[in-house]
């Protein structure tokens, strides 16, 4: 086996810097997707037909088309339609955030519907307004039930973040490709990048397990 990791040693700091670059846009995308996902989920269970239909159409579009296509459309369409040269970071956050929201909304909707209807009926009987009821009673219970599914979505988002290298964003994957092109050896830097992705996903998985155990303990 012809492996020579010595050549990539000088490039390791450059590659490792991609961890922060990747996590920065992934964390922003997760926050945006989670907030928008909650709003979409509430629209899906509302009694207002227009909002429900709008949320369903949104979910259908973003779940029914490839993420890389959405990324490319935002990156190339925004400058063409508006004249604004959108940065790679903003493109990545928008594409991943909007895409994640579609999946998160379905997860949260299922979690809300899984909460015992008696909780809602009891809150309504006590005169609790809809917003406080959702924020303080229904959503906390739903989040506990769907935490593993949410963590799986966030982990998937982290792994799929590698496709932002296609628009030139200097994430972990793109840096590994640059190093490979520079030393004319692609396997070693890509193998290192793969190991780093695995470590990030492993850490996220362990954090999810800890949070899940604490939530079960609090019950």
C-alpha positions as CSV (number, residue, x, y, z in Angstrom):
1,X,0.0,0.0,0.0
2,X,1.5,3.3,-1.1
3,X,0.6,5.7,1.6
4,X,2.7,8.7,2.6
5,X,1.1,10.9,5.3
6,X,4.4,12.8,5.8
7,X,3.6,15.0,2.9
8,X,0.4,16.3,4.4
9,X,1.9,17.1,7.8
10,X,2.7,20.8,6.9
11,X,-0.9,21.2,5.7
12,X,-2.5,19.8,8.8
13,X,-3.1,23.3,10.4
14,X,-4.8,24.4,7.2
15,X,-7.0,21.4,7.1
16,X,-7.9,21.6,10.8
17,X,-9.0,25.2,10.4
18,X,-11.7,23.8,8.2
19,X,-13.3,22.2,11.3
20,X,-14.2,25.7,12.6
21,X,-15.3,26.9,9.2
22,X,-17.5,23.9,8.7
23,X,-19.0,24.0,12.2
24,X,-19.7,27.7,12.0
25,X,-22.0,27.5,9.0
26,X,-23.5,24.1,10.1
27,X,-24.4,25.5,13.6
28,X,-26.0,28.6,12.0
29,X,-27.9,26.3,9.6
30,X,-29.1,24.1,12.5
31,X,-30.4,27.1,14.4
32,X,-32.2,28.6,11.4
33,X,-33.6,25.2,10.4
34,X,-34.8,24.5,13.9
35,X,-36.6,27.9,14.3
36,X,-38.2,27.8,10.9
37,X,-39.0,24.1,11.4
38,X,-41.0,24.9,14.5
39,X,-43.0,27.6,12.7
40,X,-43.7,25.3,9.8
41,X,-44.8,22.5,12.1
42,X,-47.2,24.9,13.8
43,X,-48.5,25.9,10.4
44,X,-49.1,22.2,9.6
45,X,-51.3,21.6,12.6
46,X,-53.1,24.8,12.4
47,X,-56.8,25.0,11.4
48,X,-56.0,27.8,8.9
49,X,-56.1,26.0,5.5
50,X,-53.8,28.5,3.7
51,X,-51.0,28.2,6.3
52,X,-51.3,24.4,6.3
53,X,-51.1,24.3,2.5
54,X,-48.2,26.7,2.4
55,X,-46.2,24.6,4.8
56,X,-47.0,21.4,3.0
57,X,-45.9,22.9,-0.4
58,X,-42.7,24.2,1.2
59,X,-41.9,20.8,2.7
60,X,-42.7,19.0,-0.6
61,X,-40.3,21.3,-2.6
62,X,-37.3,21.1,-0.2
63,X,-37.7,17.4,0.5
64,X,-38.3,16.5,-3.1
65,X,-35.3,18.2,-4.7
66,X,-31.5,17.5,-4.0
67,X,-29.8,19.7,-1.5
68,X,-26.9,20.3,-3.9
69,X,-29.4,21.7,-6.4
70,X,-30.9,24.0,-3.8
71,X,-27.4,25.2,-3.0
72,X,-26.5,25.9,-6.6
73,X,-29.8,27.7,-7.3
74,X,-29.2,30.1,-4.4
75,X,-25.6,30.6,-5.3
76,X,-26.2,31.3,-9.0
77,X,-29.8,32.6,-9.0
78,X,-29.4,35.4,-6.4
79,X,-26.7,37.3,-8.3
80,X,-28.5,36.8,-11.6
81,X,-31.9,37.9,-10.4
82,X,-30.9,40.6,-7.9
83,X,-27.4,41.6,-8.9
84,X,-26.2,40.8,-5.3
85,X,-23.0,38.8,-5.2
86,X,-24.0,36.4,-2.4
87,X,-21.1,35.2,-0.2
88,X,-20.5,31.4,0.0
89,X,-21.1,31.4,3.7
90,X,-24.5,33.0,3.4
91,X,-25.4,30.7,0.5
92,X,-24.5,27.7,2.6
93,X,-26.5,28.8,5.7
94,X,-29.6,29.6,3.5
95,X,-29.5,26.3,1.6
96,X,-28.9,24.1,4.6
97,X,-31.1,26.0,6.9
98,X,-34.1,26.0,4.5
99,X,-33.6,22.4,3.6
100,X,-33.2,21.3,7.2
101,X,-36.4,23.2,8.2
102,X,-38.5,21.0,5.9
103,X,-37.3,17.8,7.7
104,X,-37.3,19.3,11.2
105,X,-40.9,20.5,10.6
106,X,-42.1,16.9,9.9
107,X,-40.2,15.6,13.0
108,X,-41.7,18.3,15.3
109,X,-45.2,17.9,13.8
110,X,-45.0,14.2,14.6
111,X,-43.8,14.9,18.1
112,X,-46.6,17.4,18.8
113,X,-49.2,15.0,17.5
114,X,-47.7,12.3,19.7
115,X,-48.3,14.3,22.9
116,X,-51.5,13.1,24.7
117,X,-54.5,15.2,23.6
118,X,-55.4,15.4,27.3
119,X,-52.6,17.8,27.8
120,X,-54.1,20.2,25.3
121,X,-57.6,19.7,26.6
122,X,-56.5,20.3,30.2
123,X,-54.7,23.5,29.2
124,X,-57.7,24.8,27.2
125,X,-60.0,24.0,30.2
126,X,-57.8,26.1,32.4
127,X,-57.9,29.0,30.0
128,X,-54.2,28.8,29.0
129,X,-53.7,30.8,25.7
130,X,-52.5,28.9,22.6
131,X,-49.0,30.4,22.6
132,X,-48.0,29.8,26.2
133,X,-49.6,26.3,25.9
134,X,-47.4,25.4,23.0
135,X,-44.2,27.0,24.4
136,X,-44.6,25.7,28.0
137,X,-46.6,22.5,27.8
138,X,-46.7,20.9,24.4
139,X,-43.4,21.7,22.7
140,X,-41.2,20.7,25.7
141,X,-42.9,17.3,25.8
142,X,-42.6,16.9,22.0
143,X,-38.9,17.8,22.0
144,X,-38.2,15.1,24.6
145,X,-39.9,12.5,22.4
146,X,-38.2,13.5,19.1
147,X,-34.7,14.3,20.4
148,X,-33.1,11.2,18.8
149,X,-34.7,12.1,15.4
150,X,-33.6,15.7,15.7
151,X,-30.0,14.7,16.5
152,X,-30.0,12.4,13.5
153,X,-31.1,15.3,11.3
154,X,-28.3,17.5,12.7
155,X,-25.7,14.7,12.2
156,X,-26.9,14.2,8.6
157,X,-26.6,18.0,8.0
158,X,-23.0,17.9,9.3
159,X,-22.0,15.1,7.0
160,X,-23.8,16.7,4.0
161,X,-22.0,19.9,4.7
162,X,-19.2,18.6,2.5
163,X,-21.1,19.6,-0.7
164,X,-20.5,23.3,0.0
165,X,-17.0,22.6,-1.4
166,X,-18.7,22.7,-4.9
167,X,-19.2,26.4,-4.6
168,X,-15.7,27.1,-3.4
169,X,-16.4,27.5,0.3
170,X,-13.3,26.7,2.3
171,X,-14.8,24.1,4.5
172,X,-13.0,20.9,5.6
173,X,-13.7,19.0,2.4
174,X,-12.6,21.9,0.2
175,X,-9.3,22.3,2.1
176,X,-8.6,18.5,1.7
177,X,-9.2,18.8,-2.0
178,X,-6.8,21.8,-2.2
179,X,-4.1,20.0,-0.3
180,X,-4.5,16.9,-2.6
181,X,-4.2,19.1,-5.7
182,X,-1.1,20.8,-4.2
183,X,0.8,17.6,-3.4
184,X,-0.7,15.5,-6.2
185,X,-1.9,12.9,-3.7
186,X,-5.6,13.0,-2.9
187,X,-6.1,9.9,-0.9
188,X,-4.2,10.9,2.3
189,X,-5.8,14.4,2.7
190,X,-9.3,12.9,2.0
191,X,-8.7,10.1,4.5
192,X,-7.7,12.7,7.1
193,X,-10.9,14.7,6.3
194,X,-13.0,11.6,6.6
195,X,-11.5,10.8,10.0
196,X,-12.2,14.4,11.2
197,X,-15.8,14.2,10.0
198,X,-16.2,10.9,11.9
199,X,-14.9,12.5,15.0
200,X,-17.3,15.4,14.7
201,X,-20.2,13.1,14.2
202,X,-19.1,10.8,17.1
203,X,-18.9,13.8,19.4
204,X,-22.4,15.0,18.4
205,X,-23.8,11.5,18.9
206,X,-22.4,11.4,22.4
207,X,-23.7,14.8,23.2
208,X,-27.1,13.7,22.0
209,X,-27.0,10.6,24.2
210,X,-26.0,12.7,27.3
211,X,-28.9,15.2,26.7
212,X,-31.3,12.3,26.2
213,X,-30.3,10.6,29.4
214,X,-30.7,13.9,31.3
215,X,-34.1,14.5,29.9
216,X,-35.1,10.9,30.8
217,X,-33.7,11.4,34.3
218,X,-35.7,14.7,34.7
219,X,-38.9,12.8,34.0
